[in-house]
Amino acid sequence: MSIHPWWRGAAIYQIYPRSLKDSNGDGIGDLQGIIERLDYIASLNVDAIWISPFFRSPMKDFGYDISDYLDVDPMFGTMDDFDELIAKAHALGLKVVIDQVLSHTSDEHAWFAESRQSRDNPKADWYVWADPREDGTPPNNWLAIFGGCAWEWEPRRQQYYLHNFLKSQPDLNFHCEAVRRAVLDNVEFWLKKGVDGFRLDAITFCFHDKALRDNPAKPADKRQGRGFSEDNPYAYQYHWYNNERPETLGFIEDLRSLIDRYPGAVTLGEVSSEDSLATMAEYTKGDNRLHMAYSFELLTKDYSADYIRSTVEALEGAIGDGWPCWAIGNHDVERVISRWGQGKGTPRMAKMLSAMLGCLRGSLCVYQGEELGLTEADIPFDALQDPFGIAFWPNFKGRDGCRTPMPWQAEGDFMGFGEMTSGTKPWLPLPEEHRVLNVAAQSADPDSILNQFSRFMAWRRTQPALVSGEIKFIDSKELVLAFERVSGDKKVLCVFNLSDKPQVMAIPGSESWELLEGHGLEGGSLDGADSIQLAPHGALLLGN
C-alpha cells in the first residue's frame, strides 16, 4: 500500500442512478445516463463516484432488495454498459465504488425461493428462520426499521423469517458458513470487473443473536432517531440483539482479507447502531477491518457548532488508527440545505456547508445535487414511491424528497433529465424551485454554488493539512465552528459561521496567521491582528 492511499481524504460523489440522467426516455436514470455525465462529475474535482444499487431487483426498496447480485437490472442497462462506465470513469481519473447490500436479499432471490420451500433443502439455513412461540406469535419482540414486526410467517416451513427492513427483504443467516462464502464470491465478482471499492449497506445487520433474545425497552427520553423518526416504534427498543453483533468483526476481517488481494480496493461501511461512533471506531481499527466508515451522526436535524464539534471529537477520541468518512447528506435523509437551513438556507450557506465538510478530518461523501444547493422537494402523497414514507405519512414523508431527478437545464418540462417518450414522466416529479438551480445556468455563473464547489475541491487537493492532517477544535462563540488542521509544520485555521447573523471571533493564540487564497470562500475577513469578522454563513481559512 502506498504511503498515502487514494481513499484517505478522498471526495466521493454519490450517484443515485434512478435520478442522475435518463438516456432512453423511460423516466428512470440509467448507466448510460451516468456515462453521459461523467465528464461533469470529473469537473467537480472529486476523486471517486459511489453508485447506489443497479443490480437486478424487483425494486420494492429501489434496488436495496437484490434478486441477483451478479447482473445489472435491465431498467439500468446491461453489463456491457457497466464495463463502459468503469472504463470511462478510470480514463477520467475517477475511482468507482459500488454498493453492496450483504445483510439481506430480495424475497425474489433464487436463494430465498429455495430456502422457503422446506426445512431440509440445501439452502434451508441460508436465511434466519425461527419457530413460533406456543401461541403462534413471533419468536421475539424484534422490530423492523420500516415499521412493525421484524418477522414474517412462511406457511410452507411453519416458521417465521427475519426481515430488519421490508418483509420483502429477508435477512441472510451469516452464522451459516456457506452464506459467508457465497457473499464473498459475489463481492469478488465485482473486484474482477475492476471496481475500486464497496460502500457496504447496513453492515451492522449481518449477524443476529443466535439465542433470539428480546431487545430491551428504551426510555422515552432516549428515543432519538438515526435514519428513522422518533414516532417509529423501532425507536422504542435498544437494538442489542438484531444489530451489531460481535461476530460481525470476524466477517469484516474475512472481507478485508479478500479486498487486500486487489491492491487499491477499499471498503466504506455504513454504520447504524446504538453507539454508531464507537462502532465506527471498532469496525475501522487496525489494518485488517474496514478502511473507513460513516454513520448518520451528521445526517440528523441537529445543527450547531457544539453538536458538530462534540460528534467529531467523540469519534476522534475513539477511532485510534482508524479512518473516518463524513457525510451531511445522502439518499436516505432530507437534503442538508433544508434540514439544517430550516427555511433560511442561502447560496452562501450551501457553499459554506460543502467547505466545512471538506475541511473535517477524513474522507467525505457528497450526495448528487449538493453541489447545486438543491433543496428538499415536497412530494405529494399520491406521487410518493418510498414505502417508508407511505407507511409513516404524514409525520414522516419518506426519502423521495431528496431523490428527485437532477435539473440539468432550465428549458423543458423535465429540465434536461431525459427526453421522455409520449406520456412518460420521470419516476419522481422535479420541483419547480430546482429549475433556477440547474447545472447549465450555474456552470455559466462564476459565483454559483456549483462553481464554488468545484473551485474549493480543486484547491483542497493542494492542501495536505486538509486531505490528511490532524484536527484540533478551537473554543469559539456558540454559533461559530472553528478548528485547526495540521500536517507537519503547516496549519490551516478553518472558521465557519453556522448562523444567519454576523459574528465576530477572536483569533486564537498568539500565532501569526495570513489569509489563504484560491479556495473561493466568502464572507470572512480579518479585523486587525486579533479578530475575525464573519458575515452570515461566512467562512474564513487562514494559514501559517
VENPESUL-V789899 format. One record per backbone hydrogen bond with DSSP energy under -0.5 kcal/mol. CO is the residue of the C=O (numbers start at 1). NH is the residue of the N-H. E is the energy in kcal/mol with one decimal. If there is no record, write none. Layout:
# VENPESUL-V789899
CO,NH,E ; CO,NH,E
This chain:
# VENPESUL-V789899
5,8,-1.3 ; 7,9,-0.8 ; 7,10,-1.5 ; 10,12,-0.6 ; 10,364,-2.6 ; 11,13,-0.5 ; 11,47,-2.6 ; 11,48,-1.5 ; 12,14,-0.6 ; 12,366,-3.2 ; 13,50,-2.5 ; 14,16,-0.5 ; 14,368,-1.8 ; 15,17,-0.9 ; 15,52,-2.6 ; 16,19,-2.5 ; 16,20,-0.6 ; 17,20,-0.6 ; 17,21,-0.6 ; 18,29,-3.0 ; 19,406,-2.5 ; 21,23,-0.6 ; 21,30,-1.9 ; 25,421,-2.2 ; 27,427,-2.5 ; 30,34,-1.8 ; 31,35,-2.5 ; 32,36,-2.2 ; 33,37,-1.1 ; 34,37,-0.7 ; 34,38,-0.5 ; 35,38,-1.1 ; 37,41,-2.2 ; 38,42,-2.8 ; 39,43,-1.7 ; 40,44,-0.5 ; 41,44,-1.3 ; 41,46,-0.7 ; 42,45,-1.7 ; 47,95,-2.1 ; 48,13,-3.0 ; 49,97,-3.3 ; 50,15,-3.6 ; 50,52,-0.6 ; 51,99,-1.7 ; 54,73,-2.4 ; 56,67,-2.5 ; 56,68,-1.4 ; 59,62,-0.6 ; 61,64,-1.4 ; 65,58,-0.5 ; 65,59,-0.5 ; 66,106,-2.7 ; 67,110,-0.7 ; 68,56,-0.9 ; 68,71,-1.0 ; 71,56,-1.5 ; 73,76,-2.4 ; 73,77,-1.1 ; 76,31,-2.5 ; 78,82,-1.7 ; 79,83,-2.5 ; 80,84,-2.2 ; 81,85,-2.4 ; 82,86,-2.7 ; 83,87,-2.2 ; 84,88,-2.5 ; 85,89,-2.8 ; 86,90,-2.5 ; 87,91,-2.0 ; 88,92,-1.6 ; 89,94,-2.9 ; 90,93,-1.3 ; 95,49,-2.5 ; 95,97,-0.5 ; 96,196,-2.8 ; 96,197,-0.8 ; 97,51,-2.5 ; 98,199,-2.1 ; 100,102,-0.9 ; 100,201,-2.0 ; 103,172,-2.3 ; 106,109,-1.5 ; 109,113,-2.3 ; 110,114,-1.7 ; 111,115,-2.5 ; 112,116,-2.5 ; 114,117,-1.4 ; 114,118,-0.5 ; 115,118,-0.6 ; 121,124,-2.2 ; 123,126,-1.8 ; 126,173,-2.7 ; 127,129,-1.1 ; 128,162,-1.9 ; 130,160,-2.9 ; 133,136,-2.4 ; 137,133,-2.6 ; 142,150,-2.2 ; 144,147,-1.8 ; 148,144,-2.9 ; 150,163,-3.0 ; 152,161,-2.5 ; 154,157,-0.9 ; 154,158,-1.4 ; 154,159,-1.5 ; 159,154,-2.8 ; 160,130,-2.2 ; 161,152,-2.1 ; 162,171,-3.0 ; 164,145,-2.6 ; 166,165,-0.5 ; 166,169,-2.0 ; 168,107,-1.8 ; 169,165,-0.5 ; 170,105,-1.9 ; 171,128,-1.7 ; 172,174,-1.1 ; 173,176,-1.8 ; 175,177,-0.6 ; 176,179,-0.5 ; 176,180,-1.7 ; 177,181,-2.3 ; 178,182,-2.2 ; 179,183,-2.7 ; 180,184,-2.2 ; 181,185,-2.1 ; 182,186,-1.9 ; 183,187,-2.0 ; 184,188,-2.3 ; 185,189,-1.6 ; 186,190,-1.0 ; 187,190,-0.6 ; 187,191,-1.5 ; 188,192,-2.5 ; 189,193,-0.8 ; 190,194,-0.6 ; 190,195,-1.9 ; 191,194,-1.1 ; 196,266,-1.3 ; 197,98,-2.0 ; 198,200,-0.6 ; 198,268,-2.7 ; 199,100,-2.2 ; 199,201,-0.9 ; 200,203,-0.9 ; 200,270,-2.4 ; 201,102,-0.6 ; 202,205,-2.0 ; 203,206,-1.0 ; 204,244,-3.1 ; 206,174,-0.8 ; 209,212,-1.7 ; 216,238,-2.5 ; 219,222,-2.0 ; 220,223,-1.2 ; 222,224,-2.1 ; 229,232,-1.8 ; 232,235,-2.3 ; 233,236,-2.0 ; 234,237,-1.1 ; 236,218,-2.7 ; 237,239,-0.6 ; 238,240,-1.8 ; 241,209,-2.4 ; 245,248,-1.9 ; 246,249,-1.2 ; 246,250,-0.5 ; 247,250,-0.6 ; 247,251,-1.4 ; 248,252,-2.7 ; 249,253,-2.1 ; 250,254,-1.8 ; 251,255,-2.8 ; 252,256,-2.7 ; 253,257,-1.9 ; 254,258,-1.7 ; 255,259,-2.7 ; 256,260,-2.6 ; 258,261,-1.7 ; 259,262,-2.3 ; 261,263,-0.5 ; 262,265,-2.3 ; 266,198,-2.2 ; 267,292,-1.4 ; 268,200,-3.1 ; 269,271,-0.7 ; 269,294,-2.7 ; 270,203,-0.9 ; 270,204,-0.6 ; 270,272,-0.5 ; 271,296,-0.5 ; 273,276,-0.7 ; 275,279,-2.2 ; 276,280,-2.8 ; 277,281,-1.9 ; 278,282,-2.3 ; 279,283,-2.9 ; 280,284,-1.2 ; 281,285,-0.5 ; 282,285,-0.7 ; 283,290,-2.3 ; 285,288,-0.6 ; 292,269,-2.2 ; 293,325,-1.5 ; 294,271,-2.9 ; 296,299,-1.7 ; 304,308,-2.5 ; 305,309,-2.5 ; 306,310,-2.8 ; 307,311,-2.3 ; 308,312,-2.4 ; 309,313,-3.0 ; 310,314,-2.1 ; 311,315,-1.9 ; 312,316,-2.8 ; 313,317,-2.4 ; 314,318,-0.8 ; 315,318,-1.0 ; 315,319,-2.6 ; 316,320,-0.6 ; 319,322,-2.8 ; 323,293,-0.9 ; 324,363,-2.2 ; 326,365,-2.3 ; 330,333,-1.1 ; 335,338,-1.0 ; 335,339,-3.0 ; 336,340,-2.9 ; 336,341,-0.7 ; 338,342,-1.8 ; 341,344,-2.1 ; 346,350,-2.2 ; 347,351,-2.3 ; 348,352,-2.7 ; 349,353,-2.8 ; 350,354,-1.8 ; 351,355,-1.9 ; 352,356,-2.8 ; 353,357,-2.4 ; 354,358,-2.1 ; 355,359,-1.0 ; 356,359,-0.8 ; 356,360,-0.9 ; 357,360,-0.8 ; 363,326,-2.6 ; 364,12,-3.2 ; 365,328,-0.5 ; 365,367,-0.5 ; 366,14,-3.3 ; 367,370,-2.6 ; 369,372,-1.2 ; 369,373,-0.7 ; 369,374,-2.1 ; 370,373,-0.8 ; 377,379,-0.9 ; 378,380,-0.5 ; 380,383,-2.0 ; 380,384,-0.6 ; 381,384,-1.2 ; 386,390,-2.2 ; 387,391,-2.0 ; 388,392,-1.4 ; 389,393,-0.9 ; 392,395,-0.5 ; 392,396,-2.1 ; 399,402,-1.1 ; 400,403,-1.5 ; 401,377,-2.5 ; 406,408,-0.8 ; 407,439,-1.9 ; 408,440,-1.9 ; 412,415,-0.9 ; 414,417,-2.5 ; 415,408,-2.3 ; 415,409,-1.8 ; 417,22,-2.8 ; 418,420,-1.0 ; 421,424,-2.5 ; 429,431,-0.5 ; 431,434,-1.8 ; 432,435,-1.7 ; 434,437,-1.0 ; 435,438,-1.4 ; 438,442,-2.1 ; 439,443,-2.7 ; 440,444,-1.3 ; 442,445,-0.9 ; 444,446,-0.7 ; 445,448,-2.0 ; 448,452,-2.1 ; 449,453,-2.3 ; 450,454,-2.3 ; 451,455,-2.4 ; 452,456,-2.9 ; 453,457,-2.5 ; 454,458,-2.0 ; 455,459,-2.5 ; 456,460,-3.0 ; 457,461,-1.3 ; 459,462,-1.7 ; 460,463,-2.0 ; 462,464,-0.7 ; 463,466,-1.2 ; 463,467,-2.0 ; 464,468,-2.6 ; 464,469,-0.8 ; 465,469,-0.8 ; 470,486,-1.8 ; 472,484,-3.3 ; 477,480,-1.9 ; 478,305,-0.7 ; 479,498,-2.3 ; 480,482,-0.6 ; 481,496,-2.7 ; 482,474,-2.7 ; 483,494,-3.2 ; 484,472,-2.3 ; 485,492,-2.4 ; 486,470,-2.6 ; 487,490,-2.2 ; 490,487,-2.6 ; 491,544,-1.2 ; 492,485,-2.5 ; 492,494,-0.6 ; 493,495,-0.5 ; 493,542,-2.4 ; 494,483,-2.1 ; 495,540,-2.4 ; 496,481,-2.6 ; 496,498,-0.8 ; 499,537,-2.0 ; 503,534,-2.9 ; 505,532,-3.4 ; 511,513,-0.6 ; 514,543,-2.7 ; 522,539,-1.6 ; 523,535,-3.4 ; 525,533,-3.0 ; 526,528,-0.7 ; 527,530,-0.8 ; 527,531,-0.7 ; 530,507,-2.0 ; 531,527,-3.0 ; 532,505,-2.4 ; 533,525,-2.2 ; 534,503,-2.6 ; 535,538,-2.6 ; 538,497,-2.9 ; 540,495,-2.4 ; 541,516,-2.1 ; 542,493,-3.1 ; 543,514,-2.4
